[in-house]
Amino acid sequence: MDAVGKILEEQLVTHGLSPAYAAIRTLTEVIRRSQGLIKELEQAKDFLINEPHSLKSHTGRTPLSVMSGCDMFLHHIHKTLSEGDRAEFENIKAKLVSQGLKLSEMRPICLNRITQMALRSFKDGQVILVHGYSEVVVTILLKAAEKFNITVLVTECRPFCEGYLMCEQLCKAEVSYKLIVDNAVACIMDSVDMVMIGAEAVVENGGVVNRIGTYGIGLIAKAFLKPLYVCADSLKFVRMFPLSQRDLPEFTHSTVKVWPGHKTLEEIMTPVVDLTPPELITLLFTDLGILTPSGISDELIQLFR
């Protein structure tokens, strides 16, 4: 499985793909090299999910979006194999490689679809609160700033402080922004017009798994009657039905170093992500359309039909 790790690293670093699309491209390359296709793909999937060293080191993300990307791609593989002649392995393999490349190259199209739909929620003078770093959200904000006069409030998003990366992108594009500490969200929420976040995974009941702190922001937004919008492509849709934070996979926990100079502790255990339930989410902007949380289950059924 070292070879799979190297392929994944190449897709993440050299080609700059997001985790889900990098996972699809990795599995596609496994097919290209494969002699025992299904077995090798299942092994590669397990490696990508359970030993995500390259993923964590290069993106700081959990394997949830990798899991959804793998499930989607393997579903297409099984569907293709059932329709083809198993004796003509090379022909089938060529079809699967073509399907994998097609899926992995959908990112720009999906991103454009999501952006066009999300832009409908903007108008002049708005204040938008964001949490964590999302390429989809960044793209939407930059496009919105070309048409509207907006201000973006960016949380630090500890412990990985992805808010600083978000601010860098906004600064380069000369979009008005302010960086705030995570604990200030309740204090500034009355001045916010909407909350916009990405997602590591969208689960079956319409809930969202995203950077730690999203759940708390969702609760505050609900208390202040502010809309919470999720922006994610359909590769983030995952066949999971967690009912609480305890139902999230073990790999969603991590450790971080404490502040320098602390005498008794070196590391702190912390969840990397949390689950925001569907009742806190207003709408989801996806490449499949603008969805309510209740519509996610139906979309998953269609995707994996």
NORWOPE-V622457 format. One record per residue. N is the residue number from 1. PHI is phi in whole degrees, -180 to 180 (none if undefined). OMEGA is omega in whole degrees, -180 to 180 (none if undefined). D_CENTER is the distance of its C-alpha to the mean C-alpha in whole Angstrom. Layout:
BEGIN
n: <N & N>
phi: <PHI & PHI>
omega: <OMEGA & OMEGA>
d_center: <D_CENTER & D_CENTER>
END
This chain:
BEGIN
n: <1 & 2 & 3 & 4 & 5 & 6 & 7 & 8 & 9 & 10 & 11 & 12 & 13 & 14 & 15 & 16 & 17 & 18 & 19 & 20 & 21 & 22 & 23 & 24 & 25 & 26 & 27 & 28 & 29 & 30 & 31 & 32 & 33 & 34 & 35 & 36 & 37 & 38 & 39 & 40 & 41 & 42 & 43 & 44 & 45 & 46 & 47 & 48 & 49 & 50 & 51 & 52 & 53 & 54 & 55 & 56 & 57 & 58 & 59 & 60 & 61 & 62 & 63 & 64 & 65 & 66 & 67 & 68 & 69 & 70 & 71 & 72 & 73 & 74 & 75 & 76 & 77 & 78 & 79 & 80 & 81 & 82 & 83 & 84 & 85 & 86 & 87 & 88 & 89 & 90 & 91 & 92 & 93 & 94 & 95 & 96 & 97 & 98 & 99 & 100 & 101 & 102 & 103 & 104 & 105 & 106 & 107 & 108 & 109 & 110 & 111 & 112 & 113 & 114 & 115 & 116 & 117 & 118 & 119 & 120 & 121 & 122 & 123 & 124 & 125 & 126 & 127 & 128 & 129 & 130 & 131 & 132 & 133 & 134 & 135 & 136 & 137 & 138 & 139 & 140 & 141 & 142 & 143 & 144 & 145 & 146 & 147 & 148 & 149 & 150 & 151 & 152 & 153 & 154 & 155 & 156 & 157 & 158 & 159 & 160 & 161 & 162 & 163 & 164 & 165 & 166 & 167 & 168 & 169 & 170 & 171 & 172 & 173 & 174 & 175 & 176 & 177 & 178 & 179 & 180 & 181 & 182 & 183 & 184 & 185 & 186 & 187 & 188 & 189 & 190 & 191 & 192 & 193 & 194 & 195 & 196 & 197 & 198 & 199 & 200 & 201 & 202 & 203 & 204 & 205 & 206 & 207 & 208 & 209 & 210 & 211 & 212 & 213 & 214 & 215 & 216 & 217 & 218 & 219 & 220 & 221 & 222 & 223 & 224 & 225 & 226 & 227 & 228 & 229 & 230 & 231 & 232 & 233 & 234 & 235 & 236 & 237 & 238 & 239 & 240 & 241 & 242 & 243 & 244 & 245 & 246 & 247 & 248 & 249 & 250 & 251 & 252 & 253 & 254 & 255 & 256 & 257 & 258 & 259 & 260 & 261 & 262 & 263 & 264 & 265 & 266 & 267 & 268 & 269 & 270 & 271 & 272 & 273 & 274 & 275 & 276 & 277 & 278 & 279 & 280 & 281 & 282 & 283 & 284 & 285 & 286 & 287 & 288 & 289 & 290 & 291 & 292 & 293 & 294 & 295 & 296 & 297 & 298 & 299 & 300 & 301 & 302 & 303 & 304 & 305>
phi: <none & -60 & -63 & -64 & -60 & -68 & -64 & -60 & -60 & -64 & -67 & -73 & -89 & -70 & -95 & 66 & -78 & -71 & -54 & -64 & -73 & -64 & -65 & -64 & -64 & -65 & -64 & -62 & -69 & -60 & -61 & -58 & -95 & -76 & -117 & -125 & -57 & -62 & -60 & -67 & -66 & -64 & -64 & -65 & -61 & -60 & -64 & -62 & -85 & -94 & -130 & -84 & -63 & -65 & -62 & -65 & -70 & -101 & -129 & 71 & -94 & -82 & -81 & -62 & -70 & -64 & -59 & -67 & -64 & -64 & -61 & -63 & -69 & -64 & -61 & -65 & -65 & -61 & -66 & -66 & -64 & -70 & -94 & -102 & -92 & -62 & -71 & -94 & -61 & -65 & -66 & -65 & -61 & -63 & -64 & -67 & -62 & -62 & -65 & -63 & -64 & -62 & -65 & -72 & -99 & -80 & -52 & -60 & -66 & -62 & -62 & -66 & -61 & -63 & -61 & -62 & -74 & -68 & -62 & -66 & -91 & -99 & -156 & -62 & 82 & -77 & -115 & -115 & -98 & -126 & -139 & 84 & -106 & -137 & -61 & -64 & -65 & -59 & -60 & -63 & -64 & -66 & -67 & -63 & -67 & -73 & -109 & -129 & -89 & -124 & -126 & -111 & -97 & -116 & -76 & -62 & 62 & -72 & -91 & -94 & 54 & -69 & -60 & -67 & -67 & -60 & -63 & -59 & -67 & -68 & -64 & -60 & -90 & 60 & -91 & -65 & -150 & -140 & -95 & -128 & -74 & -57 & -73 & -92 & -58 & -64 & -71 & -103 & -61 & -68 & -96 & -92 & -94 & -161 & -109 & -130 & -133 & -93 & -157 & -84 & -159 & -113 & -92 & -61 & -86 & 92 & -75 & -130 & -99 & -147 & -49 & -53 & 109 & -65 & -59 & -62 & -63 & -62 & -64 & -66 & -60 & -63 & -65 & -95 & 60 & -103 & -72 & -117 & -107 & -110 & -119 & -158 & -85 & -68 & -68 & -84 & -73 & -126 & -82 & -134 & -135 & -70 & -97 & -155 & -61 & -67 & -87 & -74 & -59 & -61 & -71 & -85 & -107 & -151 & -127 & -132 & -74 & -80 & -61 & -56 & 94 & -69 & -87 & -115 & -119 & -108 & -135 & -122 & -75 & -151 & -66 & -83 & -134 & -138 & -102 & -99 & -70 & -61 & -68 & -96 & -103 & -82 & -148 & -118 & -94 & -133 & -71 & -91 & 131 & -88 & -117 & -87 & -54 & -68 & -85 & -65 & -59 & -63 & -66 & -64 & -62 & -67 & -65 & -105 & -68>
omega: <176 & 180 & 179 & 178 & 180 & 178 & 179 & -180 & 179 & -179 & -179 & -172 & -175 & -176 & 176 & -180 & 173 & -174 & -178 & -179 & 176 & 178 & 179 & -180 & 178 & 179 & 177 & 179 & 175 & 178 & -177 & -177 & -166 & 169 & 176 & -160 & -172 & -180 & -179 & 179 & 179 & 177 & 179 & 178 & 180 & 179 & -178 & -177 & -171 & 179 & -172 & -176 & -179 & -179 & -178 & -175 & -176 & -177 & -175 & -176 & 173 & -178 & -176 & 180 & 174 & 179 & -179 & 178 & 179 & -179 & -179 & -177 & 179 & 175 & 179 & 180 & -180 & 180 & 180 & -179 & -180 & -178 & -176 & 177 & -176 & 179 & -180 & -172 & -177 & 177 & 179 & 180 & 179 & 178 & -178 & 177 & 178 & 179 & 179 & 178 & 179 & 179 & -176 & -180 & -179 & -173 & -179 & -180 & 180 & -179 & 179 & 179 & -179 & -178 & -178 & 179 & -178 & -179 & 179 & -176 & -177 & 170 & -176 & 173 & -177 & 172 & -176 & 176 & 178 & -178 & -178 & 179 & 178 & 178 & 179 & -179 & 178 & -179 & 180 & -178 & 180 & 177 & 180 & -179 & 177 & -176 & -173 & 174 & -176 & 173 & -178 & 173 & -174 & 175 & 176 & -180 & 176 & 14 & -176 & 173 & 179 & 178 & 179 & 177 & 176 & -180 & 178 & -179 & 179 & 180 & 180 & -179 & 179 & 175 & -180 & -179 & 173 & 177 & -179 & 175 & -176 & -176 & -180 & -174 & -179 & -178 & -175 & -173 & -180 & 179 & -177 & 177 & 176 & 175 & -179 & -178 & 169 & -180 & 169 & 177 & 172 & -173 & -168 & -178 & 179 & 174 & -176 & 172 & -178 & -177 & -180 & -177 & -179 & 180 & 179 & 178 & 178 & 178 & 180 & 179 & 179 & 180 & -180 & 179 & 178 & -179 & 175 & -179 & 178 & -180 & -176 & 176 & -171 & 175 & 177 & 179 & -175 & -178 & 175 & 179 & 179 & 179 & 180 & 180 & -178 & -178 & 179 & -178 & -178 & -177 & 176 & 176 & -178 & 174 & 176 & 179 & 179 & 178 & 180 & 176 & 178 & -169 & -172 & -177 & 175 & -178 & 177 & 174 & -180 & 170 & 176 & -178 & 171 & -178 & 174 & -174 & -174 & -177 & 178 & -175 & -179 & -180 & 173 & 175 & -176 & 177 & 177 & -179 & 176 & -172 & 166 & 178 & -178 & -179 & -176 & -179 & 179 & -180 & 178 & 178 & 179 & -178 & -175 & -179 & none>
d_center: <24 & 25 & 25 & 21 & 20 & 22 & 20 & 17 & 18 & 19 & 16 & 14 & 17 & 20 & 18 & 15 & 12 & 8 & 8 & 8 & 11 & 12 & 13 & 14 & 16 & 17 & 19 & 20 & 22 & 23 & 25 & 27 & 28 & 29 & 32 & 31 & 28 & 26 & 27 & 26 & 22 & 22 & 23 & 20 & 18 & 19 & 19 & 15 & 15 & 18 & 18 & 15 & 17 & 16 & 13 & 14 & 16 & 15 & 11 & 12 & 8 & 9 & 10 & 8 & 6 & 9 & 11 & 10 & 10 & 14 & 15 & 15 & 16 & 19 & 20 & 21 & 23 & 25 & 25 & 27 & 29 & 30 & 31 & 33 & 36 & 35 & 38 & 37 & 34 & 34 & 33 & 31 & 29 & 29 & 28 & 25 & 24 & 24 & 22 & 19 & 20 & 20 & 16 & 15 & 17 & 15 & 12 & 15 & 16 & 13 & 12 & 16 & 16 & 13 & 15 & 19 & 18 & 16 & 19 & 22 & 21 & 22 & 26 & 28 & 28 & 25 & 23 & 19 & 18 & 14 & 13 & 11 & 10 & 7 & 9 & 9 & 11 & 13 & 14 & 15 & 17 & 19 & 20 & 21 & 23 & 25 & 26 & 26 & 27 & 24 & 24 & 20 & 20 & 18 & 18 & 18 & 15 & 17 & 18 & 16 & 17 & 14 & 16 & 18 & 16 & 15 & 19 & 20 & 18 & 20 & 23 & 23 & 23 & 25 & 23 & 25 & 23 & 24 & 22 & 23 & 23 & 20 & 23 & 25 & 22 & 25 & 27 & 26 & 24 & 27 & 27 & 24 & 23 & 20 & 16 & 13 & 10 & 6 & 4 & 3 & 5 & 8 & 12 & 15 & 17 & 14 & 13 & 9 & 8 & 7 & 10 & 13 & 15 & 13 & 15 & 18 & 18 & 17 & 21 & 22 & 21 & 22 & 26 & 26 & 25 & 22 & 20 & 16 & 14 & 10 & 9 & 7 & 8 & 10 & 8 & 6 & 9 & 11 & 14 & 15 & 17 & 17 & 19 & 19 & 18 & 20 & 18 & 15 & 16 & 18 & 15 & 13 & 17 & 18 & 21 & 21 & 25 & 27 & 29 & 31 & 35 & 34 & 37 & 35 & 32 & 30 & 26 & 24 & 22 & 19 & 16 & 13 & 11 & 13 & 13 & 14 & 16 & 16 & 20 & 18 & 16 & 18 & 16 & 13 & 13 & 12 & 13 & 15 & 17 & 17 & 17 & 18 & 16 & 19 & 18 & 15 & 18 & 20 & 17 & 16 & 20 & 20 & 17 & 19 & 22>
END
